[in-house]
């Protein structure tokens, strides 16, 4: 089955010459609007949120964006090139001795087949039956051979990583020679604390074995969905908090988002740009128990414009202040 090209620029509503800042701004605006936790129509919002994440995953990475732009140009000319993993366009073809099924389509992972084939885990698939993660494996029956393992990416939201979840997935295998296929639906448990890159093993959902051998396994690689308010590093979350100059100098109490609602945070007087305030236990669950932290990163923002009265006050402050930011010791 042919892979459908995804227009990521159109998904984010930006031009192909958009700057990194414009792409990030468009993502944050759309992600807030369609985040499943806040949208009224959760089902349609969830699909949009996944598409927005996929687009940002590619366009926010310089190398992936370069590759994508080349793919788009070739696609328009009617000859999309094969992905770096060597699989021909038109389907994921891991092969597998004794198995007629070559094209794999997933539903429920959160990523399109286009992303999976060109930017996801399928690029690194090792395609000979019995030579997946389990290595060459033969059953007790002479000539029987274990099926190959299959890898795919699984988009996981931060809330799913926090609480754990169960996802309904379906996997369709199609014989490209005859068009015959079969669909297998199953449920996958996303464990609490699923971190970026973690592999979730689904036994027996890989390539069928040869000669009566057992099937391989499916390995789902966790890809944490981008969040408009947080960055992730291990089990820690980072939130960028803009402050007015007077809030940084005088101190303030501000409201900060967490994965479980908002909290009030006291900003100490004379706070500096780049300073971190640590909220312990507000991050993602860690293996072995406990949770990471939420680090609030302070930034100082100046006004885009001021009134005549505001300018007078700023000028008065400039005349009275003994602070000289460029004075050398």
C-alpha positions in Angstrom: 0.0 0.0 0.0 1.4 3.4 -1.0 2.5 5.7 1.7 0.6 9.1 1.7 2.8 12.2 1.9 2.2 14.3 4.9 2.3 18.1 4.5 3.7 19.1 7.9 3.9 22.8 7.0 0.2 22.8 6.3 -0.5 20.9 9.5 1.2 23.7 11.5 -0.2 26.5 9.3 3.2 27.9 8.4 5.0 28.6 5.2 7.9 26.5 4.0 10.3 29.4 4.7 9.1 29.7 8.3 11.7 30.3 10.9 12.4 28.0 13.9 10.7 30.6 16.1 7.6 30.7 13.9 7.4 26.9 13.9 7.7 26.7 17.6 5.1 29.5 18.1 2.6 27.7 15.8 3.1 24.4 17.6 2.5 25.9 21.0 -0.6 27.7 19.9 -2.1 24.6 18.2 -1.0 22.2 20.9 -2.7 24.2 23.6 -5.9 24.4 21.5 -6.0 20.7 20.7 -4.5 19.1 23.8 -6.8 16.2 24.7 -6.8 17.3 28.4 -8.4 20.6 27.6 -10.4 20.2 24.4 -14.2 19.6 24.6 -14.2 17.1 21.6 -11.5 14.8 22.9 -11.6 12.3 20.1 -11.1 14.7 17.2 -8.7 16.8 19.3 -6.6 13.8 20.0 -6.1 13.1 16.3 -5.2 16.7 15.6 -2.8 16.8 18.6 -1.0 13.7 17.2 -0.7 15.3 13.8 0.6 18.5 15.3 3.2 16.6 17.3 4.3 14.6 14.4 4.8 17.8 12.3 6.7 19.5 15.0 8.9 16.4 15.7 10.1 16.7 12.1 10.2 20.5 11.5 11.8 21.4 14.8 14.8 19.2 14.1 17.2 20.8 11.5 18.3 17.4 10.0 14.9 15.9 9.8 13.5 19.2 8.3 16.3 19.1 5.6 15.4 15.5 4.8 11.7 16.2 4.8 12.1 19.2 2.4 14.1 17.0 0.0 11.4 14.3 0.3 8.7 16.9 -0.6 10.6 18.1 -3.6 11.1 14.6 -4.9 7.5 13.6 -4.2 6.3 16.5 -6.3 8.4 15.2 -9.2 6.7 11.9 -8.8 9.7 9.9 -7.6 10.0 9.8 -3.8 13.4 8.4 -2.8 13.8 5.4 -0.5 14.3 6.1 3.1 17.7 5.8 4.7 16.9 2.4 6.0 16.7 1.1 2.5 12.9 0.2 2.3 11.2 1.1 -0.9 8.4 3.6 -0.9 5.0 2.0 -0.8 5.2 0.1 2.4 7.3 -1.2 5.3 9.1 -4.3 4.0 10.9 -6.2 6.7 10.7 -9.4 4.8 10.9 -12.6 6.8 11.8 -16.0 5.5 8.7 -18.1 4.9 6.3 -15.2 5.4 4.3 -13.8 2.5 3.5 -10.6 4.5 5.8 -7.7 3.8 3.8 -4.4 4.2 3.0 -3.4 7.7 0.5 -0.7 8.7 -0.1 0.4 12.3 -3.1 2.2 13.7 -3.1 3.6 17.2 0.6 4.4 17.6 0.1 8.1 17.2 2.3 8.4 14.1 1.4 8.1 10.4 2.9 5.5 8.2 4.8 8.3 6.4 6.5 9.3 9.6 7.3 5.7 10.6 8.8 4.9 7.2 11.0 8.0 6.8 11.6 9.3 10.4 10.6 6.6 12.8 11.8 3.3 14.3 11.2 1.3 11.1 14.3 2.8 9.6 16.4 0.7 11.9 14.5 -2.6 11.5 16.6 -5.7 10.9 14.7 -7.6 8.4 15.7 -11.2 8.2 13.5 -13.6 10.1 15.0 -14.8 13.3 17.6 -11.9 13.3 15.6 -9.3 15.2 16.2 -8.5 18.8 16.1 -12.1 19.7 18.8 -13.0 17.3 18.7 -16.2 15.2 16.3 -18.6 16.8 15.2 -22.1 15.7 12.5 -24.1 17.4 12.8 -27.7 18.4 11.2 -28.7 15.1 13.8 -29.2 12.4 13.8 -26.3 9.9 11.4 -24.2 11.9 12.6 -20.6 12.4 11.5 -17.8 14.6 9.9 -14.8 12.9 11.6 -11.5 12.9 11.0 -8.8 15.5 9.3 -5.6 14.4 9.9 -2.1 15.8 7.6 0.9 15.7 7.3 4.2 17.5 4.6 4.9 20.0 3.5 8.5 20.8 2.9 8.8 24.5 1.6 12.0 26.2 3.2 13.2 29.4 -0.1 12.5 31.2 0.0 8.8 30.0 3.6 8.6 31.2 2.5 10.0 34.6 -0.4 7.7 35.2 0.1 4.8 32.8 -2.5 3.9 30.2 -3.8 1.2 27.9 -3.7 1.8 24.2 -5.7 -0.1 21.5 -3.5 -0.9 18.5 -4.0 -2.7 15.3 -1.4 -4.1 12.9 -2.3 -5.0 9.3 0.1 -7.2 7.3 -0.4 -7.1 3.6 1.2 -9.4 0.9 2.2 -6.8 -1.8 2.1 -9.5 -4.5 -1.5 -10.5 -4.0 -3.0 -7.7 -1.9 -4.2 -10.3 0.7 -3.8 -9.3 4.3 -4.8 -9.7 7.8 -5.4 -7.3 10.7 -4.5 -8.1 14.3 -6.0 -5.8 17.0 -4.6 -5.9 20.5 -4.2 -3.8 23.7 -0.9 -2.4 24.9 -0.2 -1.3 28.4 1.9 1.9 28.7 3.6 1.6 32.0 3.8 4.4 34.6 7.0 6.4 34.1 7.4 5.4 30.4 10.4 7.6 29.4 11.7 8.7 26.0 13.2 5.8 24.1 11.9 3.0 26.4 11.0 -0.2 24.6 7.7 -1.8 25.3 7.7 -5.5 24.2 4.5 -7.1 22.9 5.2 -10.8 22.6 4.2 -12.7 19.4 3.2 -9.6 17.4 6.1 -9.6 15.1 6.7 -11.5 11.8 5.2 -15.0 11.5 7.7 -17.8 11.9 8.8 -20.1 9.1 8.3 -23.8 9.0 6.0 -23.8 12.1 8.4 -21.6 14.1 7.1 -19.1 16.7 6.4 -15.5 15.7 8.7 -12.6 16.5 7.9 -9.8 18.9 6.8 -6.2 18.5 8.9 -3.6 20.2 7.3 -0.2 20.6 9.7 2.7 21.2 8.3 5.4 23.4 8.3 8.9 21.9 7.1 11.4 24.4 4.7 13.9 22.8 5.9 17.5 22.9 4.0 19.6 25.4 3.4 23.4 25.0 4.3 24.1 28.6 7.1 21.6 29.4 10.4 20.2 28.2 11.5 16.8 29.3 15.0 15.7 30.5 14.9 12.2 31.9 12.2 12.3 34.6 12.6 16.0 35.2 10.3 18.6 33.6 11.3 22.2 32.7 8.9 25.1 32.4 10.0 28.5 31.0 8.5 31.3 33.1 8.5 34.9 31.8 8.7 37.6 34.4 8.3 41.4 34.2 11.5 43.3 35.3 9.8 44.5 38.5 8.7 41.0 39.4 12.3 39.8 39.1 13.6 42.7 41.2 10.9 43.0 43.8 9.8 39.3 44.0 6.3 38.1 43.3 3.9 35.1 43.6 3.0 33.6 40.2 0.9 30.7 39.1 2.8 27.9 37.4 1.3 24.8 35.5 2.1 21.3 36.5 0.9 18.0 35.1 -1.6 17.8 38.0 -2.9 21.4 38.0 -1.5 24.8 38.8 0.5 25.8 41.9 1.6 29.2 43.2 5.3 29.8 43.3 7.2 32.6 45.2 9.7 34.4 43.1 12.5 35.6 45.4 13.6 39.3 45.1 16.5 40.0 42.8 15.9 36.9 40.7 18.2 36.5 37.7 17.5 35.4 34.1 18.2 31.7 33.7 17.7 31.0 37.5 16.0 27.6 38.3 13.4 27.1 40.9 13.0 23.5 41.8 9.6 22.0 42.6 10.4 18.6 44.0 8.3 15.6 43.0 6.4 17.4 40.3 8.1 15.6 37.4 7.6 12.1 35.9 7.7 8.8 37.8 11.1 7.2 38.1 12.0 3.6 38.0 12.2 2.1 41.4 9.7 4.7 42.8 9.7 8.4 43.4 9.3 11.2 40.8 11.5 13.7 39.1 11.3 17.4 39.7 9.7 20.4 37.9 12.3 23.1 37.3 11.0 26.5 36.7 13.4 28.5 34.5 13.1 32.2 34.9 13.3 34.7 32.0 12.9 38.4 32.1 10.7 40.0 29.4 10.5 43.7 28.6 7.5 45.5 27.2 7.0 45.9 23.5 5.7 49.4 24.0 5.2 51.9 26.8 2.8 54.8 27.5 4.1 58.4 28.0 3.6 58.0 31.8 5.3 54.6 31.9 8.3 56.1 29.9 8.5 58.9 32.5 8.7 56.4 35.3 11.3 54.3 33.6 13.4 57.5 32.9 13.1 58.5 36.6 14.2 55.0 37.6 17.2 55.2 35.2 18.2 58.5 36.8 18.0 57.2 40.3 19.4 53.7 40.0 23.0 52.8 40.9 22.8 49.6 38.8 25.3 49.4 35.9 25.0 46.1 34.1 28.2 46.7 31.9 30.5 47.8 34.7 33.5 45.6 34.9 35.1 44.6 38.2 
